[in-house]
Amino acid sequence: MTIILHPGKVPLADLAEIYWSNGSARLDPSSDSAIDRGAARIAEIAAGNEPVYGINTGFGKLASIRIDAADVATLQRNLILSHCCGVGAPLPENVVRLVMALKLISLGRGASGVRIELVRLIEAMLEKGVIPVIPEKGSVGASGDLAPLAHMAAVMMGEGEAFFQGEQMPARQALAAAGLEPVVLAAKEGLALINGTQTSTALALAGLFRAHRAAQSALVTGAMSTDAAMGSSAPFHPDIHALRGHKGQIDAGAALRRLLEGSEIRMSHIQGDERVQDPYCIRCQPQVDGACLDLLRSVARTLEIEANAVTDNPLVLSDNEVVSGGNFHAEPVAFAADQTALAICEIGAIAQRRVALLVDPALSYGLPAFLAKKPGLNSGLMIAEVTSAALMSENKQLSHPASVDSTPTSANQEDHVSMACHGARRLLQMTDNLFSIIGIEALAAAQGVELRGPLKTSPELQRALATVRAAVPPLEDDRYMAPDLKAASELVASGALAAAISPGILPVLEV
């Protein structure tokens, strides 16, 4: 599927579609005139004698050095090659596709001064599946994501490496196999390609989309855990949450109520349970998961703005003046990534406590120790809970804010940086951990609900339970558990667990 991008107006849903489907994108043709105007203005300056940063001067600390008109093309080529200093494993293909789509949006605003040929090449690379190999590390998130984006730009020049049809190969070979020609960069074009926040933003968006998917699944497993523990649904009463007023809390409480509606286990609790209150991991789900949802929605607003922004430098302004500024500084993205990390950490922390509750016979209201049908002979989910604790603790360590860790670079010209890129990249690891925590809760909650038989859980949760059981059978006796945990994690990561629930129940990201 090809998404048509309207620069400045691209909704979050389109970016999510590109990420989840490995999709391609192209600019709406209405962008062409603005791109052509910007390119004409840069060509005019390049042909003149007045020094303008990034067009006929050096870069960064070398900005005072004037470059002859005959050397402008060489300047741009050297810029890209010298900045290809990334290290580490390649970024995932869907993240790189998002990077390329975001670069299209930025260039499509017409303020970057590139020729239409560059835009067409990026579009064709997305369509034909020529995906640059971008090493994951090397950006400090200011003056743009220079190293990562240089690796993208190098492929456009026929340098570096790319993936094509699942194989990594030299970029020139990949372009030729797709029937594409490398581009020779003109004035400012190299700078326009690498001077921007697109890698940081793509990674932050990926983290956001994954965190929201986990948040939806956590409401499903949280409701199932509530039923498994025979917890009370009274704390989910709508008036409680309306009295506080937070939108996320109200939405989370409503989701939990609807998920538990019609449960025979719930009715049994109401009729015969003498407990007054449940532990916070059951009772305070709307407050915690709702606050996390509010954070993610705030992040979504920030990243949607950033995705539509022009973040290179210098910029061709509306009066045709070319001005140097600082839109490449990714501080908004860094803050957004840090907020997402906090939400990921807390969704996992409260879910892990629910797992701990279910395996503890002192807390689980009649369930056998570690949910084993023959405890003692079998260890049940004892170590699965330990694994969830390990992942929770790792996410706590990873949640330290990256945005406060600035360090000067480039001979102190770039003396305050955002650290947005690795702050956002860590969200992939954190969400992998979270998928596993929620997956383990799904296994524990499913086992607990089944042990409440012949009483049945709600119709909605029966569908979720069936989804879990289609991937992982009930635990009768101890068995090799790692494949079970992997399968359960994949149910969360793929969205299959959340998709088992009727539309309109689980909170959406955009409000």
Secondary structure, 3 states (H helix, E strand, C coil): CEEEECCCCCCHHHHHHHHHHCCEEEECHHHHHHHHHHHHHHHHHHHCCCCCCCCCECCHHHCCCECCHHHHHHHHHHHHHHHCCCEEEECCHHHHHHHHHHHHHHHHCCCCCCCHHHHHHHHHHHHHCCEECCEEECCCCCCCCHHHHHHHHHHHCCCCEEEECCEEEEHHHHHHHCCCCCCCCCCCHHHHHHCCCHHHHHHHHHHHHHHHHHHHHHHHHHHHHHHHCCCCCHHHCHHHHHHHCCHHHHHHHHHHHHHHCCCHHHHHHHHHCCCCCCCHHHHCHHHHHHHHHHHHHHHHHHHHHHHCCCCCCCEECCCCCEECCCCCCCHHHHHHHHHHHHHHHHHHHHHHHHHHHHHCCCCCCCCCHHHCCCECCECCCHHHHHHHHHHHHHHHHHCCCCCCCCCCECCCCECCCCCHHHHHHHHHHHHHHHHHHHHHHHHHHHHHHHHCCCCCCCHHHHHHHHHHHHHCCCCCCCCCCHHHHHHHHHHHHCCHHHHCCCCCCCCCCCC
